[in-house]
Structure formats: C-alpha cells, structure tokens
C-alpha cells in the first residue's frame, strides 16, 4: 500500500535526531510505535497460533479543528507465512481500559490481510491491539511468521515491517550453569550453581537418555539422581542419566554433581558436553547436543585485593590524623584490604608473613578488622606492628589457625595512615611471606598540602647582609586549605651556621584573598595565616632575603629547611600499638609514647639552597665541568664520554647509603691522581685541588674541608683497599651540587647537566 510522503519525512527526521512532526493526513498528526507481545514458539508440524498480539502505541496525536466532524484513520495489517483466523482489533487507553469512544471496523481483505478503520481521536499512550490468532502456511523448522503494518493516516517510529510473532523450532536442548565452580589441581568441587538441561521444543519423554561428558583432565566424582531423572552409569569423565517423568527441564542440584581436576592444569576450564541420545524403540526420543562450562582450575594461593570500584582516598602528608593546620576533613583511612584464600588450606599457617608500607608512611590505627576461619584478631595487628618497629607489620609464625569446616579463610581491615611531609604518591601495601606470593595493592594516595619553589644560590663567604638573589615561593595545594583557626605557621631556616639577616619581604597574591602576619626573627623567616584564601590557592613569595655568614663557616651546600604548625602536630602523632610499661601494677600499665620522630625533625625543602664558595667562580679552579656517572655494582665509571675501569665497584651499604669510590670519582671529575693521597698507618685519604684540602679517615663519620668539620651520613669504609664515602657527602666535600640518584637503574650522577 502506498505511503504518504509525510511518513517518509518523519522517519528521516527521527533517524537524524531532529524532533519529527508527521502530518499523515490533512486533519491530523498521529505517530505510533509497533511491537509484538507474547511471540509464540511452536514445534515442527504445528500450525495454530494463539496468544501473540501486535500493539501500536500512540506516541503523539494532534488534531486540527474539523467543525465537529470526527477524524478517521485506516491501518492495514499483512501476514507472511500465515493466514488470519478470527482477527480482532480494539483500542485501549494507557491504563488498559478499552475506549468506547473510538469505533473500529475490521475488514478482511485477503486470507493474510485485514484493514481496520477507526473513527475518533487517539490520545498519547493509547494502544491499537491486533489479536494475531492465525494459522501458519508453512510448518518446517525455522519458519517465521511475521506481520507488517501500513497506513496513510498514521506514521510509525521504528520498525513496522516483518515483525516476527511466531517461530517453528526444531528439537534441541540447552544446558546452562550460571556461575563457574573453582577447583584446585588434583582437588574436587561440587558445582557452584545448579545445572539445567532444557528442551527447546516440548517435553522430554520417559526413557530419553543423556550422555554427560567432561573435557580432558577432568573426571566425575559423585553424580546423584534427582527429580525427573536417574543416573544410569558413571565412569571417569562420562555419566549417563535417564528421564523418569515427562518434563521440559531437568535440574541437577549443584551439590549432586562433583568434579575432579584429575590432571587439569591451572586455568584449564571444564567443559561439559550434554548429548541427547535417540532410541529407535522409544517414540519421542531425539538426538541433540549442547555444551556448557562448569568449572575452572585455579591455583591454591592467598590473594590480596581492594575494591577496584572504590576511589583511592587522597590524604595530605605531613599532618596528623586531626589534620591540624589545614581544613581537610579526611579520616586518613585506607581502602579496605582483603586477604583471601582461593581454597581452604591455601595459607600455610605455620609460616610467618608481613605487611609492608612505603618508607615514610605510618599506621596510627587498624580498624574494621574481620577474620573468617583463620583466627586472626585485632590485637594481633598491634603485636605485629610493635614487632615491626612501628614501620611494618611482622606477623609471627603460627599466628593463624587452620581453616575450619572446609571453607576458605578471609581477613579484612583498614589502615589509618599518616606520612612524612616529603612523601607524595601512591601508598602500596606489600604482602610477603615464606609460603606466599609477594603481592602489592594501592590503598591510599598522599599529596602535599603545599609546594615550595626555591633555586640554588652560589654565594661567597661574607659577613652581614649577604643578599640572596632568588625568591622562595610557597603555594597551598587547594583554596582555603591552610587553616586560620589553627593559625597555620611556616618557618624557614638554613641548616648549620647560617641565619637569615635583615628584613625580608613577604607578598601574598591578591587573587587568593589570604592574609598573613610575617617577620624575620631569630635567624628564621616566618609567616602565619590570619585570613584563609578564598577562591584560588594562595602563593606566598619571600624575597629581598639576606644572610648572616660568618667568615669561618665551611664551604659547601646548605639546605633550606621548613617547620610548620602542621609538622609540629605530626611530630607528636602517636602511632598504632604504643608500648606498655608492664612493671606498673595497675591496669595495663603506662602507655609509652610512640611517635615517628626522635628529636626536632624538620622538612628539607631545597638541598643546596645556599652553596658557599671560597672565591668567585671566575677565580675558583675547583669548579668541575665533567659529567660523571657511577653505576652501583659495575666495575667502571663514566667520565664525560670516557669509560674508566675500576677494580672495586660502588655499592649500597647496610645502612642504605650509596657508597662511591673516593679516588675513582675524584679522578673522573678531573683531579690529578697524584693529588689523591693515602696514608696507610692512619688510614686517611687526602684530596688536594684548588683552594681545598679534604681529609677523611676510615671509620670516622666526618669529612674535613679546609679545617672545618662536616658531618657525614655514614662512616668512611675501606673495601679491597679502596676508600668509600656516601654519595652526597663526597659531592659536598668536592663542592659538587649537581647530584642525582636513579633508583630504577641504581646509578649516581654528578654534574648531570654537563655534557
């Protein structure tokens, strides 16, 4: 039947996502969506269809004034592979109630075509319902009966042609299991969910036999009969069941089928092939095949995990759990950590294990501890943290108990964390143990509440008011973060014997709205927040700085240090599991304070902020321009583009310091080997270059530069008759400030900016 041009335009407009307005007739605008309800599935040879309906849902209905006349609309329905029986068409409202104010006249145009004429106005949500009672003209397997809709008066959104309402199915079966079971190598398991074997058409007849066969590497353990079927035979990976009552589905209870991973390896999947076997002597039996995966082999192990759908919590470093000095409301809790056996007994409870955190991250509490089967208690975490020197959790042997009841064990917990002010980045928790695979999960992330920008300043030894040409910039991490309530205070000073002199200038960017009180006092630069920033994070710039530099101070680099009210609170933060003085007679004893710090520790925000030199650079022949690369463990150093063989490589000592060979590095930088002297009786190395005389003695934790004593990180060590000194101490003594350490390649570089 011919369609009006408005219908084509409407379909095109819908496809292009432009709101469609279809004027399918001069006096109306009606749009509908077609849908088949209760589509039928028939057996081969069946031809009678009852039950399906075609529904045309009115999506929009607009009418022009017609002087009182009722609008009319005509719709034609055409079947394919079927003929109409007693076709009926009604109109119902959105509540399913038949509308008696819209009349319908149905005319049968042909065996497979009827036309319905409507008089009255449709409303949005109305449904035109066609009863698809019909008789198929073909009954072979795979035949589909369809209905198409056509109208000059109603436009259609979406599909309206060849809508399937009946299908002829062939004999067949489906086999389903909703979830795979897990099994360890050479172990057994029952199904995780019930196995369902269903007929695609009709019911299974009594005597229908099914062969169940597992894939290679798997065998059946127990297979029990159930409602509607019996087990006829079981041998290795094959079992046979027989239908005992007419049914269209048999359900094998999950607990009634046991599978053994006899020789299957880890990651192998057990596939069950279900074959329906035809018996010529039993009418109604048929042959068909279906397959379904029922189990997977996984390793017996302990798995550490966190909920990947949860956001990693972000915490500020260098502050206590009360967030003193900042306005953040974080509770400092990590993601929940889960330690779980894949199978009961996977965790060797006789072995010790540990939970380790990155250096500079500490635990203040362990919460939400839960343990299933393994017998771990909250108090065990306290003992383990004490044993780990309040740095990591060291769980003793036999702290766990054997899994009971054949169930896998599981431990969950959260850690309350703080971190040193210089720690930034992800917190990875590491699980280790003699009988465990080492695993890591990210449980939190730390960010700094401020950043400090400062450049190196090469200054000659002077006395009063030595000007610093660069500025210090301190920027808060987020607007309003530094707390006025706590009076967030920042104090800068230099290490050792140099003080800030005169009056520095403190400037706050105007856009932030922050206000501060500042001063240069007691050799320090100080400012305190008196009004918090508003919309933008604040930056405080400190400039016009000067130094008091005594003429007898040692040459070399001096770091810029920062102390804050944030850090003051962090210094006294109690860590998890404080020690107890058991000598006391009352209660549990007196709690011994356990905090991260011993003494007055501050944050180093810029190494070599001041580099004191003995003369102007143009006169100092102690300035090096050669890049030197020293790889740990390798029998060579690289001087510029030259590779120099050495007999004893650099190493990392027991205290964790990178120890460099003194003579090899000095010569690689450009010092004549004759100016590196060794005194055997006193075990002293002397280096002569420029205006410097450097001495160091084996076993001593100091370096002498021009008579001034500089403390070293670690004592001078002698290995294979070669003297070694920590990387940064050797660089300081030689006056090299451009030093880097690459942990991934374990390589020290001096003068890395040089070619």
NORDALIN-V403131 format. One record per pair of residues at least 12 apart in sequence whose C-alpha atoms are under 6 Angstrom apart, sorted by the first residue. I is the first residue (numbers start at 1). J is the second residue. D is the distance in whole Angstrom. If there is no record, write none. Layout:
{{I,J,D} {I,J,D}}
This chain:
{{3,152,5} {4,152,6} {6,22,6} {6,23,6} {6,24,6} {7,155,5} {10,22,5} {24,153,5} {24,154,6} {25,153,5} {27,64,5} {28,62,6} {28,63,4} {29,61,6} {29,62,5} {30,60,6} {30,61,4} {30,154,5} {31,58,6} {31,59,5} {31,60,5} {31,154,6} {31,155,5} {31,156,6} {32,56,6} {32,57,5} {32,58,4} {32,59,5} {32,156,5} {33,56,5} {33,57,5} {33,156,6} {33,157,5} {34,55,6} {34,56,5} {34,160,6} {35,54,6} {35,55,5} {36,53,6} {36,54,5} {37,52,6} {37,53,5} {38,52,5} {39,52,5} {39,165,4} {39,166,6} {40,166,4} {41,166,6} {41,167,5} {41,168,6} {42,168,5} {42,169,6} {43,168,6} {43,169,5} {43,201,6} {44,139,6} {44,140,6} {44,141,6} {44,168,6} {45,139,5} {47,135,5} {47,136,5} {48,135,5} {49,133,5} {49,134,5} {49,135,6} {50,133,5} {52,132,6} {53,130,6} {53,131,5} {53,132,5} {54,129,6} {54,130,5} {55,128,6} {55,129,5} {56,127,5} {56,128,5} {57,126,6} {57,127,4} {58,124,5} {58,125,5} {58,126,5} {59,124,5} {60,124,5} {61,123,6} {61,124,6} {70,120,5} {71,119,6} {71,120,5} {72,118,5} {72,119,4} {73,117,6} {73,118,5} {73,153,5} {74,116,6} {74,117,4} {75,115,6} {75,116,5} {75,150,6} {75,151,5} {76,114,6} {76,115,4} {76,149,6} {76,150,5} {77,113,6} {77,114,5} {77,148,6} {77,149,5} {78,112,6} {78,113,4} {78,147,6} {78,148,5} {79,112,5} {79,146,6} {79,147,5} {80,145,6} {80,146,5} {81,136,6} {81,137,5} {81,145,5} {82,135,5} {82,136,4} {82,137,5} {83,111,5} {83,112,4} {83,134,6} {83,135,5} {84,111,6} {84,112,6} {84,134,5} {85,133,6} {85,134,5} {87,131,6} {88,130,6} {88,131,5} {89,129,6} {89,130,5} {90,128,6} {90,129,5} {91,127,6} {91,128,5} {92,126,6} {92,127,5} {93,126,4} {94,125,5} {94,126,5} {102,119,6} {102,120,5} {103,118,6} {103,119,5} {104,117,6} {104,118,5} {105,117,5} {141,168,5} {141,169,5} {141,170,5} {142,168,5} {142,169,6} {143,167,6} {143,168,5} {144,166,6} {144,167,5} {145,164,6} {145,165,6} {145,166,5} {146,162,5} {146,163,5} {146,164,4} {146,165,6} {147,162,5} {147,163,5} {148,160,6} {148,161,4} {148,162,5} {171,201,6} {172,200,5} {172,288,5} {173,198,5} {173,199,5} {173,200,5} {174,197,6} {174,198,5} {174,290,6} {175,196,6} {175,197,5} {175,290,6} {176,195,6} {176,196,5} {177,193,6} {177,195,5} {179,193,6} {180,294,5} {180,295,5} {181,295,4} {182,295,6} {182,296,5} {182,297,6} {183,297,5} {184,297,5} {184,298,5} {184,299,6} {184,300,6} {185,261,6} {186,261,5} {186,262,5} {187,260,6} {187,261,6} {188,259,5} {188,260,4} {189,258,6} {189,259,5} {190,255,6} {190,257,6} {190,258,4} {191,254,5} {193,254,5} {194,252,6} {194,253,5} {194,254,4} {195,251,6} {195,252,5} {196,250,6} {196,251,5} {197,249,6} {197,250,5} {198,248,6} {198,249,4} {199,248,5} {203,247,5} {203,248,4} {204,246,6} {204,247,5} {204,248,6} {205,246,5} {206,243,5} {206,244,5} {206,245,5} {206,246,6} {207,242,6} {207,243,5} {208,242,6} {208,243,5} {208,285,5} {209,241,6} {209,242,5} {209,277,5} {210,240,6} {210,241,5} {210,275,5} {210,276,5} {210,277,6} {211,239,6} {211,240,5} {211,274,6} {211,275,5} {212,238,6} {212,239,5} {212,273,6} {212,274,5} {213,237,6} {213,238,5} {213,272,6} {213,273,5} {214,237,5} {214,271,6} {214,272,5} {215,270,6} {215,271,5} {217,262,6} {217,263,5} {217,264,4} {218,260,6} {218,261,5} {218,262,5} {219,236,5} {219,237,4} {219,259,6} {219,260,5} {220,236,6} {220,237,5} {220,258,6} {220,259,5} {220,260,6} {221,258,5} {221,259,5} {222,257,6} {222,258,5} {223,256,6} {223,257,5} {224,256,5} {228,243,6} {228,244,5} {228,245,5} {229,242,5} {229,243,4} {229,244,5} {230,242,5} {266,297,5} {266,298,5} {266,299,6} {267,297,5} {267,298,6} {268,296,6} {268,297,5} {269,295,6} {269,296,4} {270,293,6} {270,294,6} {270,295,5} {271,292,6} {271,293,4} {272,291,6} {272,292,5} {272,293,6} {273,290,6} {273,291,4} {274,289,6} {274,290,5} {274,291,6} {275,288,6} {275,289,5} {276,288,5} {300,342,6} {300,343,6} {300,346,5} {301,341,6} {301,342,6} {301,346,5} {302,340,5} {302,341,4} {303,339,6} {303,340,5} {304,338,6} {304,339,5} {305,337,6} {305,338,5} {306,336,6} {306,337,5} {312,444,5} {313,444,5} {314,445,5} {314,446,6} {315,446,5} {316,446,5} {316,447,5} {316,448,5} {316,449,6} {317,419,5} {317,420,6} {317,421,5} {317,446,6} {317,447,6} {317,448,5} {318,419,6} {318,420,5} {318,421,4} {318,567,6} {319,566,5} {319,570,5} {320,569,6} {320,570,5} {320,573,6} {324,566,6} {325,483,5} {325,486,5} {325,488,5} {325,566,5} {326,481,5} {326,482,5} {326,483,5} {327,481,5} {327,483,6} {332,416,5} {332,417,5} {333,415,6} {333,416,4} {334,414,6} {334,415,5} {334,443,5} {334,444,5} {335,443,5} {336,413,6} {336,414,5} {337,412,5} {337,413,5} {338,411,6} {338,412,4} {339,410,6} {339,411,5} {340,409,6} {340,410,4} {341,408,5} {341,409,5} {343,408,5} {344,406,6} {344,407,5} {344,408,4} {349,398,5} {349,400,5} {350,397,5} {350,398,5} {351,397,5} {352,395,6} {352,396,5} {352,397,4} {353,395,5} {353,432,6} {353,433,4} {354,393,5} {354,394,5} {354,395,6} {354,431,6} {354,432,5} {355,393,5} {355,430,6} {355,431,5} {356,392,5} {356,429,6} {356,430,5} {357,429,5} {360,419,6} {360,420,5} {361,418,6} {361,419,4} {362,417,6} {362,418,5} {363,416,6} {363,417,5} {363,575,6} {363,576,6} {364,416,5} {364,417,6} {364,575,4} {364,576,4} {365,416,5} {365,576,5} {366,414,6} {366,415,5} {367,413,6} {367,414,5} {368,413,5} {369,412,6} {369,413,4} {370,411,6} {370,412,5} {371,410,6} {371,411,4} {372,409,5} {372,410,5} {373,403,5} {373,404,6} {373,409,5} {374,400,5} {374,401,5} {374,403,6} {374,409,6} {375,400,6} {375,401,5} {376,400,6} {382,577,5} {424,446,5} {424,447,5} {425,445,5} {425,446,5} {426,445,4} {427,442,6} {427,443,6} {427,444,5} {427,445,6} {428,441,5} {428,442,4} {429,441,5} {449,476,6} {449,477,5} {450,475,5} {450,476,4} {450,477,5} {451,474,6} {451,475,5} {452,473,6} {452,474,5} {453,472,6} {453,473,5} {454,472,5} {456,608,6} {456,609,4} {456,610,6} {457,609,6} {457,610,5} {457,611,6} {458,611,5} {459,612,5} {460,612,6} {460,613,5} {460,614,6} {460,615,6} {461,551,6} {462,549,5} {462,551,6} {463,548,6} {463,549,5} {463,550,5} {464,548,5} {465,501,6} {465,546,5} {465,547,5} {465,548,6} {466,546,5} {466,547,5} {467,546,4} {468,545,5} {468,546,6} {471,542,6} {471,543,5} {472,541,6} {472,542,5} {473,540,6} {473,541,5} {474,539,5} {474,540,5} {475,538,6} {475,539,4} {476,537,6} {476,538,6} {478,537,5} {479,533,6} {479,534,6} {479,535,6} {479,536,5} {479,537,4} {480,532,5} {480,533,5} {480,534,6} {484,529,6} {484,530,5} {484,531,6} {484,532,6} {487,529,6} {488,528,6} {488,529,5} {488,565,6} {489,527,6} {489,528,4} {489,564,5} {489,565,5} {490,526,6} {490,527,5} {490,564,5} {491,525,6} {491,526,5} {491,562,6} {491,563,5} {492,524,6} {492,525,5} {492,561,6} {492,562,5} {493,524,5} {493,561,5} {494,559,6} {494,560,5} {494,561,6} {495,558,6} {495,559,6} {498,549,6} {499,523,4} {499,547,6} {499,548,5} {500,523,5} {500,524,6} {500,546,6} {500,547,4} {501,546,5} {501,547,5} {501,548,5} {503,520,6} {504,543,6} {504,544,5} {504,545,5} {505,542,6} {505,543,5} {505,544,6} {506,541,6} {506,542,5} {507,540,6} {507,541,5} {508,539,6} {508,540,5} {509,539,6} {512,533,5} {512,534,6} {512,536,5} {512,537,6} {512,538,5} {513,533,5} {513,534,6} {514,531,5} {514,532,5} {514,533,4} {515,530,5} {515,531,5} {516,528,5} {516,529,4} {516,530,5} {554,708,6} {555,612,5} {555,613,5} {556,611,5} {556,612,5} {556,732,6} {556,735,6} {557,608,4} {557,610,6} {557,611,4} {558,608,5} {558,610,5} {559,606,6} {559,607,4} {559,608,5} {559,609,5} {560,604,6} {560,605,6} {560,606,5} {560,609,6} {561,603,6} {561,604,5} {561,605,6} {562,602,6} {562,603,5} {563,602,5} {571,597,6} {572,595,6} {573,595,6} {574,594,5} {574,595,5} {575,594,6} {575,595,5} {578,594,6} {579,592,5} {580,592,6} {621,690,5} {622,690,5} {626,640,6} {626,669,6} {627,640,5} {627,750,6} {627,751,5} {627,752,6} {627,754,5} {628,749,6} {628,750,5} {629,748,6} {629,749,5} {630,747,6} {630,748,5} {631,747,4} {632,650,5} {632,651,5} {632,746,6} {632,747,6} {633,649,5} {633,650,6} {633,651,6} {634,649,5} {635,649,5} {639,668,5} {657,726,6} {658,726,5} {658,727,6} {659,724,6} {659,725,5} {659,726,4} {659,727,6} {660,724,5} {660,725,6} {660,727,6} {661,723,6} {661,724,5} {662,723,6} {662,724,5} {675,687,6} {675,688,5} {683,697,6} {683,698,6} {684,696,6} {684,697,4} {692,706,6} {693,705,6} {693,706,5} {698,716,5} {698,717,6} {699,715,5} {699,716,5} {700,715,5} {700,716,6} {701,714,6} {701,715,4} {712,729,6} {738,750,6} {738,751,5}}
